């Protein structure tokens, strides 16, 4: 390679560093080649030996851009065009930007610059083949730094503060041209890239940030195209972009060239990998979400690219195999580690990847620091809470965790953005950088298409406004002038409510919170909330409810999956076929979805304990699942019927319980998340508990192996009265005060006729709780409580703490209040 490029290097010296090959560039050269090119060179030099593939190419330097501006005598004319510009006047901004770009595009490059580009391109063709197809990418010298602006002091990157970051990143403000062939096409694309330094959005951005338009120069990367038009491509982050959770790699993938993901044209597949266990050699894919991937961008004979539909059979398949997901995640870790070392601080990365359809190889085509979540303080907890409800008009993928309100403005094309008023909610098909002049004025953004790495999502995060993307039908449902509430504070599903629903914002400085002897744990049902809840000041999860995952994510009765061929409900069969598309088998759908839900919660709180209650749906609730009525009895009182442990060893349900066990085993053994502690609900006798443990052992979950503990719910009087015997079977207890109160007082808490009698503070209930805590402490077994009572009654919390209970598990909305109460009691 060095010999091949020797002539070009001589040409570089002669032409005042107009061209630099990526392999000769480091991050220290950012002022000369811009963020994208500097990062590509850094990876080629430092990370190729660690297995990371980066396509070769060269940079047209910022010095070449300045030479072009000087050679064409453009600066004075451009300054005249932009003098006195009011960027709020969208029409005038467009006109002046158009004139500036036209001026540049119609100016010839200096002959020696054209010659240098031609020589470099010929040598790239010598490496890859005649008329090599390339991407021509802009790389501005003020982009891709955390907070953006470059200040060059001539020393080594990062460790001696070569670059001081003082404003937001400018990445994505300039243009990229794909599938360019031949020197003529490259020279034309070069002028267009130079001109894109004066797009409307770039002019507006620099004006807002206080940049002089001529303090920023443009470098261009000429990089061999990866034939992802024949395969797949996407974006990945080494941090969760919604919550700032640092231990996850988020990967999005779709078919064809990656521009469709960035532009928000497609709803891509999404994968999540847990970094700590990946580093230890496990396979911790904790989430896989199938996107629609309805279209893809491919090469075209007559123009650079075109968009074509994806066959439905391909849409129903994941765009990446598990091996490819894990390989990309490992690369993300390697890149992040390298940047952490160089910069001397935590540096999560925003990375673009592509798979070559001709060779099957994966490549990294861009990497830059993530510039939103990494800049937030992790010591201040800010939580948005709706304080009312209303009709849900539209749902989609939530971006961020905030709530916004206002009147909607439906805009179907960028030519009408002058109609947008500050504070309105933008509703559109998708956005691209041309929309940015009005996006900064919006109180929220709603789009039909796009995933968490699309343009609308990225800009919304940077600007700190809520966005809901991938709604599908927002532009059909919503009309201009509607008052709505856009909520991204309820997990991964964002909801648009009719009207202005009241909400509150709570801020907590985590440094000021006391530490308690009694462990404070969380109750969690929805895995989508786990990463955001992980920042709460807790000691782990005291109750993760499998029934939430089964009812809301899986939605299918497990026996309907196992016995699908015998399923009589034809409507259910059709729906199940849709849900299970892309999975190896119908039961594999249940195992995979359940394992991913459990794995997400376990990863969020790792290495803290996560107590997972095995399924505790009642027969009437199971019957409401798809295909469920065929497999469920009709019971007069399901609350005290066929539920919990009694199902697990019953021949009529044993096969379904096996799926739950396989999911838990996958989380603990394959993902490496051994902090998961399974818990058995509604276990009536010690003998029943032993039978359940024997059933679990058949499926590889043997108590004591791989540090496996198994807890039991204490929610029946028999659990209290025979606590000594239950201590011989299980490793710990969690008091379910709701069921224990119900069965101690002999009432059905679902019955309005006797609901007024229900009270966990009743003396009989308190005596039960005191007895079991004393027994557990005497027998050296862990004991906690996961019922509602401590959240509602401070005096009940005092009662538990005085008895020496090990842990109190709470709903998220009452955790901080109860933590402070416990600290006061202990003090």
N, C-alpha and C positions, 0 to 999 in steps of 0.2 A: 504493500500500500504506500509506504513512504517513497519508494523508488518511482512508483507510478505517478505520484503527485509532485515529483521534484521540479518539473518544468513550471507548474503552476505556482509553486512557492517562489521561484525566481521572478515570475511575472508579478506576483504580489508585491515583492520588494520594489520592483521597478515602478509599479503603479500606485505607490503610497498606500498599500494595504487596502486595495479595493475588494479583494476576494480572500476569504479564509476558509479552509476545509474544516469541517466539524471536528475532525480528529486532532486539529491543532488549536482548538478553542477550549477554554476553561471558564468557569463562572467569573473569574477575575476580568474576563474580556467583555462583560456585559455592556459597558458603555460603547463598545465598538460593534457588537453584533446583536444586542438586545437580549431579552430574557429567554425567549424560546430557543434561539440558536446557542446561547451560552450553555443552557441546560442540556441540549442535545450533545454538544461537545463534551461536557462534563461526564455524561453517561458513557459515551463512546470511549473516552480515555480511561475512566475509572471503574466502570461497572460491566463492561463487556466480558472481562475475565471472570466475573461472577455469574455469567450465564444470561445476562440481559441483552436481547437483540435490539439494535437500533439501526434503522436504514441509514446508509451513508449519504453524504451530500456536502454542500458548501454554502457559505454565507456571503451575500453581497453586503458589505459593511456599511455602518452609519457614515463612515468617512466618504464612501462612494455616493451616498445620498446627498451629503453636503456638497460634494464636488459637482453632482448633477444640478443642484439648485444654483450653485455659483456659475457653472458653465452656461446654464440657460438664462441667467439673469432674472431669476424668478422671485427672489425674496422681496424686492421692493414692490412688485406688482401684487404679490400675495398679501403683504402688509396693507397695501391700499385697499384691497378687497375686503379685508377683515376689520379695518379700522372702524370703531364706533358700533360694532355689531351688538345688537340686543338679542341674546340667545332665547329669550322668552317669545320673541316674534318668530314663530315657526316658519312662516312663509318667507320672511327675509333671510332666515338662517339657511333654508333650502336653496334659495336663489344664489346666495354668495358661495355656499359650499359647492354647488354645481359648477359655478364659474371657476373656482379654485381648482377643482379636479380636472376640468376641461383644459385649463392652462397647462397642467402638468402632463396629462396624457398626450397632448399634442406637441410636447417638447421632446426633441430627439435626445437620446443619451449621448454622452461624450464618446467619440470613436474608441478611445483606449479602454473605456469601461465596457463597451460592447465587446471588444476583442477579448478582454479578460474573462467575461462571462462565457463567451463562445469556447475559449480554451478549456475552462473548467468543465463546461457541459460535455465537451468531447471526451474528456478523461472519465467523466461519470459514465458515458456511453461505453467506453473501453471496458469499464468494470461490469456493467449490467446489460449491455447490448445496444445495438443501433437504435436511435430515436427513442431512448429510454423515457418512459413516462415519469413525470415528476409532479410533486406538489410545490407550489410557489407560495410561501407563507410569509406574511408580514411579521416583523419582530421589532417592535418599538423599544427604544432604550429606556422608557419610563414604565414599562409594563412588568408584570409577573413578580414584583417584589411585594412582600407584605407591606401594604400601605403605599407602595409605589415609587415615589420620585427617587432618582439616582443622584448621589453626590459622590464623585470619584476623588479619592485621596491617594490613589497609587499604591496601596498596600494589599496584602492578601485578603481574599473575600472573607467577610464575617468575623474572623477572630480579632482583627484589629479595626473593625468598624469601617470597612471600605464603603459600604452603602448605608446611608441613613434613610430610614423609611419615614416619610412624613405625610403621605396622603394615600388615598385608595388606589388599588391596582387598576392599570389601564388595559389589562389583557382583554383581547376580543374586540378592541375598538377598530382594528384594521382588517383588511381582507385577506382571504386565502383563495387560491385558484388551484383546482385539482385536475389531474389527468392532462397535463400540458406536455406536448411533444414538440421537439425541434427547437432550434435556437430562435427562430422567428416568434414562435409562441411564447417562449420564455422572455424575450425582450419586451413583448407587448404586455405580458403579465407583470413584468417588473415595473413598467411605467404605471400600470393600474394600482399596483401595491403602493408605490410612492404616492400616488394620488389619494389613496385611501387614508393617508395621514390627515386628510382634510374632508373626511365624511362629516355629515351633519352631527352625528353622535360624538365623533372625536373632537370636533371644534367645541361643541357644547361642554364636553367633559373637561377639556383643558381650561376653558373659561371658568367653569365652576371651581376647579381646583387651584386656580391662580397660576397656571403654567403660561409662560410665553410660548407661543406656537413654534418658535424657532429654537427653544431650549430642548425640544424633543426631536430626535432624529429617527430615521427608520432604517433598520437592516432587513434583509430578505433572506429567507432560507430556501434553498433549492434542494429538495430531498426526494430520493427515489420513492415512488409511490408503492405502497404495499397493496397487493391485489385483493383488498378486502371486499371489493365489489363482487367477488366470487365467493366470499365467505362472510365474516362478521367483523364488527368493530365496536368500540364503545369508550366509555370514560370510567375511571375509577378514582376513588378518594381513599386516603389512608386515615380518614376520620369520618365519623358519621356527620353528614352535612346538615342534618336537621337539629341534632341535640348537642353536638360537640363531643360525643362519646369517643374517646381516644383509641380504644382497643378494637375497633372494627375497620375492616376494609370493605368499602361499598363499591360494587362493580355493576355497571349497566352494560347491556349488550343488545345489539340488533343486527339485522342482516345488511350487507352492503357497506358503503362508505359511511364514516362516522358523522358526517355533517347532519344527517337526519336526527340524531340524538341531540346534538348541540342546538340545532334549530328548533327542537320540539316538534318535529314533524311526525315522529312515532312515539308510541308508548313502549319503551324497551323492557326486556327482561331485567330483573334486578337480583343480585346475589349479595350475601353478607357473610364475611369470614371473620372469625375471632382471632386476633393476632397472637395473644399469649400462647394459646394452645397450638396454633400453627407453627410457632417457633419451636415447640417441643415435639413436633413430628406427628401431631394428630391431624385429623381431617375435619376441622371445625367449621363446616359450611352451615351456619345457623339459620339462614333464610334463603329461599329461592322463590321468586315471584315471577310468574309467567306474564309477559307483556303481550300486547296484541301484535306488534311488529307488522302492521298491515302493508307498509310500503318499504322500498329500499332504494338507495341511490346507487347507480351503476355507471360504468363507462358507456360512452355513446360514440358511434362512428362519425357522426356529423357534428356533434358538439361535445364539450368536455364531459358532461354528465347528464343523466336524466333520471327521473323517478318512475319506478314501475311497481305494480302490486306484487305482494308476496302470496303464493298459494296458501290456502287455508291449512293444508296439512303441515306446511312448514311453520305457520304461525303457532300451531299447537305444540311445537317442539321448543325446548330451550336452545338458545343460540350457542351455548357453551356446554361442554362436558364438565363433569366434576373435576377431572384432572386439569383441564384448562383453567377452571375457576381457581383452583389451589395454586397453580403455577403463577397466574397473574397476581394473586394475593401475596405470594412470596416475593415477587418482583417489587410490589408496592412497598413491602417491608424493607427490602434492601435499599430501595431508592430513598425512603424516608430516613432510614438509619444513616445513610451517607450524608444527606442534607442536615440532619441533626448534628452530625460531627463537624461538618464544615461551618455551620452557622453558630455552633456552640449553644443552641437552644432547641426546644421542641419545634419541629418544622413539618407538620402534616402536608401531604402532597396531593395535587390535582393532576391526574395522569391520563393521557389519551393512548389507547392501544388499538392494534389492528391485527387481524389474522389473514395471512396470505392464502387465498384459495387454491393457488397452484402448488405451493410447497407444504401447506399445512402448518407453517411456522407462525408463532406469535411474535409481535414486535411492539416496542414502545415508540411512539412517534412524537410525543411531547410530555414534558413533566415540569410543573411549576409549583411554587408554594401555594397552599390553600390560604385564602386571605380574609375569611369571614369568621368561622368558628375559632380558629387558632388565635384570634385577637381578642376574644371575649374573656372576661374574668371568670374563673371557676369557683370563686369564693362568694359570689353574689347569686343567690337563687331567686329568679324572677318567674312567677307563675301567674298565668291568666286563667280566670275561672268564670264561666258563664253563670249568671245568677237567675236565669229564667230559661224558657224554652219557647219554641215556635215551630211552624211548619218548615220542614227541610225541603228546599227547592232543588238543590243540586248537590252532588257529592263528587269528590275526586281525591287526588293525592295531596295531603297536607304538606306545605313547605314551611318549616319553622314551627313555632309553638304559640303564636300570638293570635289576637282577635282584632279584627278591623271592622269598621262600619262606614256606611255612606250610601250615596245613591249610585246606581249602576250607570255605566256609559258603554253601550254596545258599539264596538268598532270592528268592522270586518276587514278593513284594509288600512294600511299606514297612511294613505293619502288624506285620510280624514282626521288625523290626530290633532289638528288645530281646533277641533270641536271639544276636546277634552278640557275639563275644568279641574283645578286643584282640589284634592279631597275626594274626588269621585273614585269609584271602583271600576277598574278596566276589565271589560269582558270581551274576549276575542278568541279566535281560533288558535293562534300561537303568536309568540313574539320573536323578533330578532333584533339585532342592535339598532335598527332604524326606529324602533319604538322607544328607545331609552329617553329621549327628551321629555316624554310625558310620564314614563314609569316612575320617575322620582317624585312626581306630584300625586301619585295614587295613594289611597288609603288601603287598598288591597288589589290583587290581580287574580282573575279567574280565566283559565284557558281550557279549550276542548281537548287539546292534545299535549303530549310532553310527559316526561318523567322527572325524577328529582335532579337530573343533571342537565335539563334543558335550559335554554336561555332565560325564560321567565323565572324559573326557580333560582338560578344563580343570581340574577339581578335583585330579586326579592330578598334573598338572604343578605346580600351586600347592603341593601338599603334598609333592612330591618322592618319590612312590611310583610304581612301574611299573604300567601298565595295558595291557590288550589289549582293544580294542573291535572291534565288527563281526565277531565270531567266527561268528555264525549259529547254532551248535549247542552252545554251551558248557553251557547248562543241561540239555541232553539227555545230554551225555557225562560231565560232572563231578557228583560226589555229595558231600554234606557229610561232612567228616572225612578226605578224601584228602590226603595229603602231596604237594605239587607244588612245582615251581620255575617261576616266571614270568619268562621272559627277554625283555627288550626291547633286548638288547645285540647283536643280530645283524642290524641293518638294519630296514627298514620292516615286515617280517613278525615279529610277536611269537609266541613259542611257549610252550606250557604243557607242561612235561616231567613225566613220572611220577617221583615221589620227590624227594628233596633232593639235587640235583646240586651238587657242589662248585663254587665260583666265587671269584674274587679281584677286588680293587679296587686299581687302580694310580693314584696321584696324582702329577702332575708339575707343578712350578712352571716355566712356560715362560720366565720372565725369567732364569732361571739357566743356560740352555742356551748353549753356545758356537756361534759361527758358523764354518763350515768353507769352505775353498776348493773342495773337492770337493762338487758339488751332491748333496744327499740327496733322492731322489725316492721316490714311492710306487708300488707295484703295486696296481691296483684292478680288480676284476671287476664287483662289484655296485654299480650306480649309487645304490641306496638307502642305501649307506653313505657316499656321497661328502661330504655336508654335515657329518656328524659327523667324518669323517677330515680335512676341510679345516682344522680347528683344530690338526692335528699340525704340528710345526715342520719343514716340508719345503719344497722348492723347486719343487714341481710333481709331475706324474705321469709316471713313466718307462715305464709299461705299463698301458694300459687295454685289457682283453681283450674284443673284440667277441663272441667265442664264448660268453661268459657271458650276455650280453644275448640272443643268439640262442637259446641252449639253454634259458634259464630264464624269459625274459619273452616272447619271440616264439613259441618252441616249434614253429614250423612251418618246414618246408623251403622256401626261397625259390622254388624251381621249382614246388612244389606250389601256391603262390599265383599264380605267373605262368600256369601251365597248369592252373588249377583245374578247368576244364570237362573235361579229359582224365583227371582223377584217378580211379583205379580203386578205391581203398580207401574204402568207403562210411562206415565209422566215422570215419575221418580227415576226410572231407568234412563230416560233421555237426559235429565238434569245431571245425573251421576256420570253419564258418559262425558258430558262437557267438563265437569269438575275434574275428572281423573285423566283427561287427555294429557299425554306426555309422560305419564308414570308407567313404570314397568308392569304393574298390576293394580287392581282395585285396592287390595289390602295395603299395598305399598304407599298409596296415596294417604291413607290414614296414618301409617307409621311415620312417613316423611313429614307431613304437616304437623303432627303432634310433636315429633322430635324437634322440629324447627322452632315451634312455639316455646317449648320448654327450654331449648338451647338458647334462645334469645334472652329469656329471663335469667337463666343461669349465667350467661356471659356478662350481662349487664352488671351483675353484682359480684362476679368472681373476684377473689376467692371466698367471699362471705357465703355462709350457708343459704341454700334455697330449698325450702321445704315444699315439696310438690305433692298435693293431695291427689291421689288417684281418683278416677271418675266417681262422682257422687250425684249423677242425675237420677231422678225418680222415674218410674215406669211411664208416667204421663208425659214427662219431658223427653224421654227417649223416643216415645211414640211420635213426637212432633218432628223428629229428624227425618230427613229424606229416607224413605223405605222403612221407617221405624214401626209402623202400625202392624206390619206382618209378624214382627218378632216380639211384641210386647203384650203382656196381659193387661186386662182392665181391672184395676184395684180400687176398692172403696176408699182406702186411705193410703196413698202412695208414700206419704211422709214417714210412715212406720212399716212400710212393706218391703218390696224387693229392691233394696238399694245397698250401695257400699259393698262391704266384704261378702255379704251373702251371695252376690252375683258372681264374684271372681272365681269361685270353685264349683259353681253350679254348671252341670253339663250343658244347659241351655245358653250359657253366656261365656263359658271358659275360653272359647276361641277368640272372643272379642277382647277379653282381659289380656290374652297373650299379645295382642297388638300393642296394648299400652306398655307391657313389659319390654317388648322389643324397642319401642320408642325411648323408654328410659335407658335401656342398655346402650342404644345408639348415642345418646347424649353423653353418658358417662364414659363409655369405652372408645367410641369412634371420634367424638368431638373432644374428649378429654376433660369434660366438665364434671369432675367427681365431687363437686360441692353440692350436687343435687341429692336431697334426702327424700325418698318416697315416703308418703304417709297414708295409712289405711283408714278410711272413714267408716263409721257405723259398724264397728266390729263388736258383735254382741257378746262373745265369749272368748276366753283365752284359747280354747280348742279351735275356734274358727280362725283366730289369728295365726295359729300354727299351720293350719291348712293353707292359708293364703301365702305364708312364707314358703311353704313347700312348692306351691304353684309358681311363685316367682322364681324359685331356684331352678325349676325346669327350664326357664327361659334365660338363664345366665345371671340372674339377680340373686345371688346367695349372700345372705346377711353375713357381714364380716369380711367377705372377699373384696379386694380393691377398696377397702375402708368403707364398705357400704353399711350405712345405718338405715334402719327402718323405724319410723315413728307411727303412733296410732292416735287417732282422734279420741279425746275424752269427752264424749257427748251423750253417754248413756249412764244411768245409775249403776249398771253392772260394771262399767269401766272404773267407777270409783270404789265400789264395794269389793271388787276383786283386783284392785290396783296392784297388790303384791304379786299376783299371778301374771298380770299383764306385763309387769316389769321383767319377768323372766322371758317373755316372748319378744318384746320390743325395746328399742333404745331410748325412747322418749315419748312424751305426751304433748299434745296441743289441745287445750280446753276449747271446745266449741260451745260457748255459753248460750247460744241461741237454742240448739237442740237439747242441751242439758237442762235448760230452764223449762222447755216444753215438756220433757219427759219426767222431770222431777215434779212438776205441778200438774201433770196429766192433762195437758190441753193441746189443741191443734192451733199452732200460731197462724195458720192460714185462715182460721175461722174468725170472722168478725164478731161472732156471738160471745166469744170468750177472750178476745184479744186484749181487753182491758185488764185481765188478770196477769198477763205476761209481764214479768219484771225480774231481771237478772239479780236485782238487789234483795229479792225475797230471802228470808233467813234460811229456808230449806236449801235454796240453791247455794248460798254462801257457805253453808256447812259442808255441802258436797265438794265445793271447790277447795275449802280448807283441808278436808280429808285427803284429797288426791295430791295436793301440793306437799303435804307432810309426808305421805307415803313415798312419793317420788324422791324427795330430798333424802329420806332415810335410806332408800335403795339406790342412791346415786344415779338417778335417771334425770335427764333434762325435762323440764316442764315449762310450757308457756301457754299463752292464751291468744286465740285468733278471732274471738267473737267481738261483737260491736260494743259491749258494755264499757270498756275503758275509754273508748272514744266519746261516749255520751255523758259519763258520770265521773267527775273528779274523785268523788268519795269512793267509788268502786276501784279506781286506780290506786288510791291509798291503801285500801284493803288488800289488794294483790301485792303491792310492794312491801307492806309490813309483813306479809307471809313469806317473803323471800322468793317470789316467783322469778324464774330465770329470764323470761322474755315476755314482752307484750307486743303483739303484732297488730298493726293499725291500718286503716284506710289512709291513703295519701293526704286527704284533706284535713285529717286530725293529727297527723304525726308530730308536727312542730309543737302544737299546743300541748299534747300529752307528754312529749319529751321534756318540756319545761316544767310541767307539773310533777313528773317523776323526779327530776333533779331537785325540785323544791322539797319533795317528801324525803328523799334520801339525805338531803342536807340537814 
